[in-house]
Amino acid sequence: MDSGSPLDVISQLVKAMNAWDVESAIQLFEPNAAFVIKPGIVVNGSSGIRQALEGFMMLKPTLTIEAQQVVQSGEVAQYCARWSLKGIDPTGTAVKLGGRSSSILRRQSDGRWLFLVDNPWGTEIVM
């Protein structure tokens, strides 16, 4: 798995989400990473993130990145994007989500970039 730049990791996450592949997606997060499920609900660590991603994948999603920007300083990068997700909930009802993410990635000692904080909701978490 090549994670040569922060945008490579984003591409891999989009690919994993669209393939409903939680195993590949979870590999893109640091073991103690934080993930904002929705404003007011944050999980930490691989098991919490796995549960959150499984919840999103139950929607059989199609995730699209509409615009993105990376600001990098050394081994840390902030990733901001506008995204949309279309899916179907377990009752068969169409679901459409979207937002403006603000996430932090960190370069690992082996050169890979991984999510430290994944916040798909950006400033919406500010109540």
DRENTIRO-645490 format. One record per residue: residue in one letter; x, y, z of N, C-alpha, C in turn; residue number from 0. Coordinates in nm, 4 decimals, padded with zeros to 6 digits, m for minus. Example, Ala and Ser with C-alpha at 12.3 -4.5 7.8 and 13.67 -1.06 7.14 Angstrom:
2
+---+----------+----------+----------+----------+----------+----------+----------+----------+----------+-----+
! r !       nX !       nY !       nZ !      caX !      caY !      caZ !       cX !       cY !       cZ !   k !
+---+----------+----------+----------+----------+----------+----------+----------+----------+----------+-----+
! A !  01.3190 ! m00.5690 !  00.7800 !  01.2300 ! m00.4500 !  00.7800 !  01.3200 ! m00.3300 !  00.7800 !   0 !
! S !  01.2850 ! m00.2250 !  00.7080 !  01.3670 ! m00.1060 !  00.7140 !  01.2900 !  00.0030 !  00.7870 !   1 !
+---+----------+----------+----------+----------+----------+----------+----------+----------+----------+-----+
This chain:
127
+---+----------+----------+----------+----------+----------+----------+----------+----------+----------+-----+
! r !       nX !       nY !       nZ !      caX !      caY !      caZ !       cX !       cY !       cZ !   k !
+---+----------+----------+----------+----------+----------+----------+----------+----------+----------+-----+
! M !  00.0855 ! m00.1186 !  00.0000 !  00.0000 !  00.0000 !  00.0000 !  00.0891 !  00.1235 !  00.0000 !   0 !
! D !  00.0814 !  00.2043 ! m00.1029 !  00.1631 !  00.3241 ! m00.1131 !  00.0860 !  00.4421 ! m00.0566 !   1 !
! S !  00.1408 !  00.5037 !  00.0452 !  00.0814 !  00.6240 !  00.1039 !  00.1856 !  00.7341 !  00.0995 !   2 !
! G !  00.2360 !  00.7640 ! m00.0216 !  00.3451 !  00.8566 ! m00.0406 !  00.3124 !  01.0017 ! m00.0119 !   3 !
! S !  00.1859 !  01.0385 ! m00.0138 !  00.1470 !  01.1753 !  00.0174 !  00.0114 !  01.1728 !  00.0868 !   4 !
! P ! m00.0234 !  01.2828 !  00.1545 ! m00.1561 !  01.2861 !  00.2170 ! m00.2691 !  01.2604 !  00.1168 !   5 !
! L ! m00.2575 !  01.3134 ! m00.0052 ! m00.3638 !  01.2924 ! m00.1036 ! m00.3738 !  01.1463 ! m00.1479 !   6 !
! D ! m00.2614 !  01.0729 ! m00.1435 ! m00.2667 !  00.9293 ! m00.1729 ! m00.3553 !  00.8577 ! m00.0706 !   7 !
! V ! m00.3420 !  00.8972 !  00.0554 ! m00.4234 !  00.8356 !  00.1614 ! m00.5710 !  00.8672 !  00.1387 !   8 !
! I ! m00.6004 !  00.9894 !  00.1003 ! m00.7401 !  01.0270 !  00.0739 ! m00.7953 !  00.9426 ! m00.0409 !   9 !
! S ! m00.7183 !  00.9282 ! m00.1473 ! m00.7622 !  00.8458 ! m00.2604 ! m00.7889 !  00.7027 ! m00.2172 !  10 !
! Q ! m00.7012 !  00.6498 ! m00.1328 ! m00.7185 !  00.5134 ! m00.0839 ! m00.8436 !  00.5010 !  00.0031 !  11 !
! L ! m00.8710 !  00.6039 !  00.0849 ! m00.9905 !  00.5996 !  00.1693 ! m01.1169 !  00.6046 !  00.0840 !  12 !
! V ! m01.1191 !  00.6915 ! m00.0152 ! m01.2355 !  00.7002 ! m00.1045 ! m01.2568 !  00.5659 ! m00.1750 !  13 !
! K ! m01.1489 !  00.5072 ! m00.2239 ! m01.1579 !  00.3774 ! m00.2920 ! m01.2122 !  00.2701 ! m00.1978 !  14 !
! A ! m01.1615 !  00.2659 ! m00.0752 ! m01.2075 !  00.1667 !  00.0227 ! m01.3543 !  00.1881 !  00.0594 !  15 !
! M ! m01.3940 !  00.3138 !  00.0797 ! m01.5343 !  00.3428 !  00.1138 ! m01.6259 !  00.2992 !  00.0002 !  16 !
! N ! m01.5885 !  00.3302 ! m00.1221 ! m01.6729 !  00.2975 ! m00.2373 ! m01.6758 !  00.1478 ! m00.2671 !  17 !
! A ! m01.5737 !  00.0739 ! m00.2191 ! m01.5702 ! m00.0726 ! m00.2342 ! m01.6294 ! m00.1417 ! m00.1109 !  18 !
! W ! m01.6698 ! m00.0618 ! m00.0128 ! m01.7254 ! m00.1125 !  00.1139 ! m01.6257 ! m00.2052 !  00.1819 !  19 !
! D ! m01.4983 ! m00.1625 !  00.1814 ! m01.3863 ! m00.2418 !  00.2307 ! m01.3322 ! m00.1815 !  00.3598 !  20 !
! V ! m01.3900 ! m00.2213 !  00.4724 ! m01.3513 ! m00.1647 !  00.6012 ! m01.2076 ! m00.2018 !  00.6371 !  21 !
! E ! m01.1608 ! m00.3195 !  00.5969 ! m01.0247 ! m00.3615 !  00.6312 ! m00.9208 ! m00.2685 !  00.5690 !  22 !
! S ! m00.9388 ! m00.2338 !  00.4424 ! m00.8450 ! m00.1408 !  00.3778 ! m00.8565 ! m00.0013 !  00.4386 !  23 !
! A ! m00.9774 !  00.0413 !  00.4705 ! m00.9980 !  00.1750 !  00.5271 ! m00.9317 !  00.1885 !  00.6633 !  24 !
! I ! m00.9459 !  00.0897 !  00.7482 ! m00.8926 !  00.0996 !  00.8847 ! m00.7401 !  00.1067 !  00.8846 !  25 !
! Q ! m00.6755 !  00.0538 !  00.7811 ! m00.5299 !  00.0572 !  00.7700 ! m00.4768 !  00.1986 !  00.7457 !  26 !
! L ! m00.5646 !  00.2929 !  00.7157 ! m00.5244 !  00.4302 !  00.6846 ! m00.5256 !  00.5208 !  00.8070 !  27 !
! F ! m00.5520 !  00.4629 !  00.9242 ! m00.5603 !  00.5382 !  01.0488 ! m00.4527 !  00.4926 !  01.1466 !  28 !
! E ! m00.3967 !  00.5888 !  01.2209 ! m00.3078 !  00.5520 !  01.3305 ! m00.3880 !  00.4724 !  01.4337 !  29 !
! P ! m00.3228 !  00.3821 !  01.5085 ! m00.3967 !  00.2979 !  01.6038 ! m00.4793 !  00.3758 !  01.7060 !  30 !
! N ! m00.4345 !  00.4940 !  01.7466 ! m00.5069 !  00.5727 !  01.8469 ! m00.5720 !  00.6967 !  01.7874 !  31 !
! A ! m00.5976 !  00.6934 !  01.6570 ! m00.6562 !  00.8089 !  01.5881 ! m00.7946 !  00.8414 !  01.6436 !  32 !
! A ! m00.8387 !  00.9631 !  01.6146 ! m00.9731 !  01.0086 !  01.6508 ! m01.0553 !  01.0239 !  01.5229 !  33 !
! F ! m01.1831 !  00.9909 !  01.5327 ! m01.2752 !  01.0021 !  01.4192 ! m01.4047 !  01.0654 !  01.4687 !  34 !
! V ! m01.4476 !  01.1719 !  01.4027 ! m01.5717 !  01.2393 !  01.4389 ! m01.6852 !  01.1725 !  01.3598 !  35 !
! I ! m01.7673 !  01.0933 !  01.4277 ! m01.8780 !  01.0239 !  01.3619 ! m01.9819 !  01.1247 !  01.3141 !  36 !
! K ! m02.0137 !  01.2162 !  01.4045 ! m02.1020 !  01.3284 !  01.3737 ! m02.0766 !  01.4327 !  01.4810 !  37 !
! P ! m02.1182 !  01.5569 !  01.4591 ! m02.0924 !  01.6591 !  01.5600 ! m02.1370 !  01.6123 !  01.6984 !  38 !
! G ! m02.0441 !  01.6191 !  01.7932 ! m02.0735 !  01.5777 !  01.9301 ! m02.0352 !  01.4339 !  01.9615 !  39 !
! I ! m02.0000 !  01.3540 !  01.8606 ! m01.9628 !  01.2141 !  01.8845 ! m01.8276 !  01.1842 !  01.8192 !  40 !
! V ! m01.7267 !  01.1621 !  01.9054 ! m01.5917 !  01.1321 !  01.8609 ! m01.5520 !  00.9962 !  01.9168 !  41 !
! V ! m01.4925 !  00.9122 !  01.8339 ! m01.4387 !  00.7849 !  01.8815 ! m01.2880 !  00.7868 !  01.8641 !  42 !
! N ! m01.2208 !  00.7107 !  01.9490 ! m01.0757 !  00.7006 !  01.9429 ! m01.0355 !  00.5545 !  01.9317 !  43 !
! G ! m00.9304 !  00.5293 !  01.8565 ! m00.8752 !  00.3955 !  01.8470 ! m00.9378 !  00.3127 !  01.7371 !  44 !
! S ! m00.8662 !  00.2071 !  01.7016 ! m00.9050 !  00.1236 !  01.5878 ! m01.0430 !  00.0623 !  01.6013 !  45 !
! S ! m01.0801 !  00.0149 !  01.7207 ! m01.2108 ! m00.0510 !  01.7327 ! m01.3257 !  00.0482 !  01.7165 !  46 !
! G ! m01.3137 !  00.1672 !  01.7732 ! m01.4174 !  00.2691 !  01.7573 ! m01.4282 !  00.3172 !  01.6138 !  47 !
! I ! m01.3129 !  00.3356 !  01.5495 ! m01.3123 !  00.3807 !  01.4106 ! m01.3681 !  00.2723 !  01.3202 !  48 !
! R ! m01.3328 !  00.1474 !  01.3467 ! m01.3869 !  00.0354 !  01.2685 ! m01.5405 !  00.0352 !  01.2761 !  49 !
! Q ! m01.5932 !  00.0509 !  01.3964 ! m01.7385 !  00.0526 !  01.4149 ! m01.8023 !  00.1681 !  01.3380 !  50 !
! A ! m01.7392 !  00.2849 !  01.3440 ! m01.7915 !  00.4016 !  01.2730 ! m01.7907 !  00.3785 !  01.1223 !  51 !
! L ! m01.6789 !  00.3275 !  01.0698 ! m01.6687 !  00.3030 !  00.9263 ! m01.7668 !  00.1952 !  00.8813 !  52 !
! E ! m01.7849 !  00.0916 !  00.9625 ! m01.8838 ! m00.0124 !  00.9294 ! m02.0236 !  00.0481 !  00.9200 !  53 !
! G ! m02.0532 !  00.1438 !  01.0097 ! m02.1829 !  00.2115 !  01.0052 ! m02.2028 !  00.2866 !  00.8740 !  54 !
! F ! m02.0998 !  00.3599 !  00.8319 ! m02.1090 !  00.4305 !  00.7039 ! m02.1203 !  00.3315 !  00.5881 !  55 !
! M ! m02.0449 !  00.2223 !  00.5958 ! m02.0455 !  00.1261 !  00.4859 ! m02.1756 !  00.0465 !  00.4758 !  56 !
! M ! m02.2512 !  00.0424 !  00.5850 ! m02.3832 ! m00.0215 !  00.5783 ! m02.4749 !  00.0521 !  00.4804 !  57 !
! L ! m02.4421 !  00.1776 !  00.4521 ! m02.5209 !  00.2580 !  00.3576 ! m02.4864 !  00.2247 !  00.2124 !  58 !
! K ! m02.3902 !  00.1328 !  00.1917 ! m02.3418 !  00.1012 !  00.0565 ! m02.3092 !  00.2319 ! m00.0177 !  59 !
! P ! m02.2168 !  00.3078 !  00.0405 ! m02.1949 !  00.4446 ! m00.0057 ! m02.1192 !  00.4582 ! m00.1369 !  60 !
! T ! m02.1463 !  00.5719 ! m00.1999 ! m02.0610 !  00.6247 ! m00.3051 ! m02.0127 !  00.7597 ! m00.2538 !  61 !
! L ! m01.8833 !  00.7677 ! m00.2241 ! m01.8220 !  00.8874 ! m00.1691 ! m01.7530 !  00.9628 ! m00.2813 !  62 !
! T ! m01.7772 !  01.0934 ! m00.2873 ! m01.7168 !  01.1789 ! m00.3889 ! m01.6512 !  01.2978 ! m00.3205 !  63 !
! I ! m01.5281 !  01.3281 ! m00.3603 ! m01.4598 !  01.4482 ! m00.3133 ! m01.4821 !  01.5554 ! m00.4195 !  64 !
! E ! m01.5399 !  01.6678 ! m00.3793 ! m01.5751 !  01.7736 ! m00.4742 ! m01.4644 !  01.8787 ! m00.4871 !  65 !
! A ! m01.3916 !  01.9012 ! m00.3798 ! m01.2790 !  01.9959 ! m00.3802 ! m01.1915 !  01.9606 ! m00.2614 !  66 !
! Q ! m01.0591 !  01.9817 ! m00.2745 ! m00.9710 !  01.9460 ! m00.1639 ! m00.8470 !  02.0335 ! m00.1619 !  67 !
! Q ! m00.7892 !  02.0436 ! m00.0430 ! m00.6683 !  02.1235 ! m00.0242 ! m00.5876 !  02.0627 !  00.0899 !  68 !
! V ! m00.4559 !  02.0589 !  00.0750 ! m00.3657 !  02.0107 !  00.1796 ! m00.2730 !  02.1241 !  00.2192 !  69 !
! V ! m00.2566 !  02.1429 !  00.3502 ! m00.1566 !  02.2347 !  00.4042 ! m00.0620 !  02.1487 !  00.4861 !  70 !
! Q !  00.0651 !  02.1451 !  00.4447 !  00.1611 !  02.0545 !  00.5073 !  00.2731 !  02.1326 !  00.5726 !  71 !
! S !  00.3131 !  02.0853 !  00.6899 !  00.4308 !  02.1382 !  00.7584 !  00.5089 !  02.0186 !  00.8107 !  72 !
! G !  00.6169 !  01.9859 !  00.7427 !  00.6991 !  01.8731 !  00.7854 !  00.6223 !  01.7425 !  00.7835 !  73 !
! E !  00.6105 !  01.6819 !  00.8992 !  00.5505 !  01.5486 !  00.9126 !  00.3996 !  01.5521 !  00.9393 !  74 !
! V !  00.3400 !  01.6699 !  00.9372 !  00.1976 !  01.6855 !  00.9678 !  00.1301 !  01.7598 !  00.8531 !  75 !
! A !  00.0082 !  01.7165 !  00.8213 ! m00.0677 !  01.7821 !  00.7148 ! m00.2129 !  01.7982 !  00.7573 !  76 !
! Q ! m00.2689 !  01.9138 !  00.7230 ! m00.4123 !  01.9351 !  00.7399 ! m00.4767 !  01.9155 !  00.6041 !  77 !
! Y ! m00.5828 !  01.8367 !  00.6030 ! m00.6561 !  01.8090 !  00.4804 ! m00.7959 !  01.8672 !  00.4952 !  78 !
! C ! m00.8362 !  01.9500 !  00.4005 ! m00.9708 !  02.0073 !  00.3989 ! m01.0367 !  01.9699 !  00.2665 !  79 !
! A ! m01.1638 !  01.9368 !  00.2734 ! m01.2337 !  01.8971 !  00.1512 ! m01.3820 !  01.9250 !  00.1628 !  80 !
! R ! m01.4436 !  01.9352 !  00.0472 ! m01.5900 !  01.9344 !  00.0372 ! m01.6238 !  01.7980 ! m00.0218 !  81 !
! W ! m01.7130 !  01.7241 !  00.0430 ! m01.7429 !  01.5869 !  00.0026 ! m01.8931 !  01.5617 !  00.0027 !  82 !
! S ! m01.9324 !  01.4566 ! m00.0666 ! m02.0716 !  01.4118 ! m00.0616 ! m02.0732 !  01.2593 ! m00.0628 !  83 !
! L ! m02.1732 !  01.2044 ! m00.0011 ! m02.1890 !  01.0602 !  00.0074 ! m02.3345 !  01.0266 ! m00.0213 !  84 !
! K ! m02.3548 !  00.9350 ! m00.1123 ! m02.4891 !  00.8860 ! m00.1424 ! m02.4927 !  00.7387 ! m00.1079 !  85 !
! G ! m02.6033 !  00.6950 ! m00.0512 ! m02.6169 !  00.5548 ! m00.0147 ! m02.7618 !  00.5185 !  00.0076 !  86 !
! I ! m02.7804 !  00.3999 !  00.0620 ! m02.9144 !  00.3490 !  00.0907 ! m02.9118 !  00.2904 !  00.2313 !  87 !
! D ! m03.0042 !  00.3343 !  00.3170 ! m03.0059 !  00.2811 !  00.4532 ! m03.0684 !  00.1408 !  00.4541 !  88 !
! P ! m03.0621 !  00.0716 !  00.5692 ! m03.1123 ! m00.0659 !  00.5747 ! m03.2609 ! m00.0822 !  00.5386 !  89 !
! T ! m03.3387 !  00.0263 !  00.5448 ! m03.4805 !  00.0174 !  00.5076 ! m03.5027 !  00.0402 !  00.3587 !  90 !
! G ! m03.3930 !  00.0716 !  00.2849 ! m03.4038 !  00.0955 !  00.1417 ! m03.4223 !  00.2414 !  00.1049 !  91 !
! T ! m03.4171 !  00.3292 !  00.2045 ! m03.4342 !  00.4723 !  00.1813 ! m03.3024 !  00.5350 !  00.1363 !  92 !
! A ! m03.3097 !  00.6180 !  00.0334 ! m03.1899 !  00.6880 ! m00.0148 ! m03.1394 !  00.7846 !  00.0919 !  93 !
! V ! m03.0076 !  00.7898 !  00.1062 ! m02.9422 !  00.8770 !  00.2030 ! m02.8410 !  00.9623 !  00.1285 !  94 !
! K ! m02.8392 !  01.0913 !  00.1611 ! m02.7383 !  01.1796 !  00.1041 ! m02.6783 !  01.2607 !  00.2175 !  95 !
! L ! m02.5470 !  01.2512 !  00.2320 ! m02.4738 !  01.3259 !  00.3331 ! m02.3692 !  01.4104 !  00.2624 !  96 !
! G ! m02.3222 !  01.5120 !  00.3296 ! m02.2167 !  01.5937 !  00.2738 ! m02.1616 !  01.6859 !  00.3794 !  97 !
! G ! m02.0455 !  01.7393 !  00.3512 ! m01.9865 !  01.8307 !  00.4464 ! m01.8552 !  01.8860 !  00.3962 !  98 !
! R ! m01.7905 !  01.9563 !  00.4867 ! m01.6582 !  02.0126 !  00.4614 ! m01.5677 !  01.9589 !  00.5707 !  99 !
! S ! m01.4786 !  01.8698 !  00.5318 ! m01.3925 !  01.8036 !  00.6296 ! m01.2714 !  01.8889 !  00.6653 ! 100 !
! S ! m01.2182 !  01.8612 !  00.7836 ! m01.0912 !  01.9172 !  00.8279 ! m01.0220 !  01.8073 !  00.9070 ! 101 !
! S ! m00.9212 !  01.7457 !  00.8471 ! m00.8564 !  01.6301 !  00.9080 ! m00.7060 !  01.6515 !  00.9172 ! 102 !
! I ! m00.6435 !  01.5783 !  01.0089 ! m00.4989 !  01.5862 !  01.0300 ! m00.4380 !  01.4503 !  00.9988 ! 103 !
! L ! m00.3334 !  01.4513 !  00.9170 ! m00.2581 !  01.3301 !  00.8856 ! m00.1151 !  01.3495 !  00.9332 ! 104 !
! R ! m00.0499 !  01.2364 !  00.9639 !  00.0885 !  01.2436 !  01.0101 !  00.1716 !  01.1398 !  00.9353 ! 105 !
! R !  00.2921 !  01.1821 !  00.8928 !  00.3834 !  01.0898 !  00.8255 !  00.4443 !  00.9965 !  00.9306 ! 106 !
! Q !  00.4419 !  00.8676 !  00.9011 !  00.4957 !  00.7659 !  00.9902 !  00.6444 !  00.7470 !  00.9642 ! 107 !
! S !  00.7119 !  00.6762 !  01.0537 !  00.8565 !  00.6545 !  01.0392 !  00.8911 !  00.5787 !  00.9117 ! 108 !
! D !  00.7954 !  00.5013 !  00.8575 !  00.8204 !  00.4275 !  00.7333 !  00.7843 !  00.5082 !  00.6087 ! 109 !
! G !  00.7440 !  00.6348 !  00.6275 !  00.7133 !  00.7227 !  00.5153 !  00.5656 !  00.7292 !  00.4786 ! 110 !
! R !  00.4855 !  00.6354 !  00.5275 !  00.3418 !  00.6377 !  00.4986 !  00.2748 !  00.7527 !  00.5736 ! 111 !
! W !  00.1680 !  00.8033 !  00.5162 !  00.0849 !  00.9021 !  00.5832 ! m00.0394 !  00.8297 !  00.6355 ! 112 !
! L ! m00.0795 !  00.8610 !  00.7585 ! m00.2006 !  00.8037 !  00.8175 ! m00.2808 !  00.9135 !  00.8857 ! 113 !
! F ! m00.4118 !  00.8907 !  00.8960 ! m00.4976 !  00.9833 !  00.9681 ! m00.4660 !  00.9799 !  01.1170 ! 114 !
! L ! m00.4497 !  01.0976 !  01.1760 ! m00.4415 !  01.1135 !  01.3204 ! m00.5781 !  01.1582 !  01.3720 ! 115 !
! V ! m00.6406 !  01.2510 !  01.2998 ! m00.7753 !  01.2984 !  01.3296 ! m00.8514 !  01.3050 !  01.1976 ! 116 !
! D ! m00.9641 !  01.2353 !  01.1907 ! m01.0485 !  01.2453 !  01.0714 ! m01.1802 !  01.3093 !  01.1147 ! 117 !
! N ! m01.2017 !  01.4297 !  01.0653 ! m01.3205 !  01.5068 !  01.1005 ! m01.3955 !  01.5432 !  00.9724 ! 118 !
! P ! m01.4866 !  01.4559 !  00.9275 ! m01.5615 !  01.4844 !  00.8059 ! m01.6531 !  01.6061 !  00.8169 ! 119 !
! W ! m01.6791 !  01.6523 !  00.9381 ! m01.7783 !  01.7588 !  00.9579 ! m01.7158 !  01.8960 !  00.9734 ! 120 !
! G ! m01.5822 !  01.9060 !  00.9722 ! m01.5159 !  02.0358 !  00.9788 ! m01.5626 !  02.1188 !  01.0967 ! 121 !
! T ! m01.5928 !  02.2448 !  01.0702 ! m01.6318 !  02.3362 !  01.1790 ! m01.7740 !  02.3116 !  01.2288 ! 122 !
! E ! m01.8489 !  02.2233 !  01.1646 ! m01.9842 !  02.1904 !  01.2130 ! m01.9821 !  02.1291 !  01.3514 ! 123 !
! I ! m01.8634 !  02.0814 !  01.3969 ! m01.8569 !  02.0239 !  01.5303 ! m01.8598 !  02.1320 !  01.6379 ! 124 !
! V ! m01.8423 !  02.2591 !  01.5986 ! m01.8496 !  02.3696 !  01.6929 ! m01.9965 !  02.4000 !  01.7183 ! 125 !
! M ! m02.0392 !  02.3751 !  01.8384 ! m02.1815 !  02.3930 !  01.8733 ! m02.2132 !  02.5382 !  01.9050 ! 126 !
+---+----------+----------+----------+----------+----------+----------+----------+----------+----------+-----+
